[in-house]
Amino acid sequence: MSLGAQIPPLFLMKPTSPQQMNTSQHLELNKPSLPLWGGFTLIELSVMILVILTFISILCIGARAWKRGSDRAQCVMNIRNVQLAVRGYANSNDLDAGS
């Protein structure tokens, strides 16, 4: 006799009542396959908040560096405009450069 002939297929087996089941079968039936709620755990939520705060801090560091660069460029443009004004004044009043 082969092993397949001794064990009937699952669809031919008779359902058993809870009184006829042993403890392991009864516990398997009571196990929930999925949690009842699909939310985040506290650890997952805190990790997500940490990741979001990290991205915000990186963005702020980049914005601060960009602002410093733009302030530096504005300062250079102000110095250039003052230099042009001094040269224009010197040229219009027949003054030598640097005097």
Buried (B, 14 or more C-beta within 10 A) or exposed (E): EEEEEEEEEEEEEEEEEEEEEEEEEEEEEEEEEEEEEEEEEEEEEEEEEEEEEEEEEEEEEEEEEEEEEEEEEEEEEEEEEEEEEEEEEBEEEEEEEEE
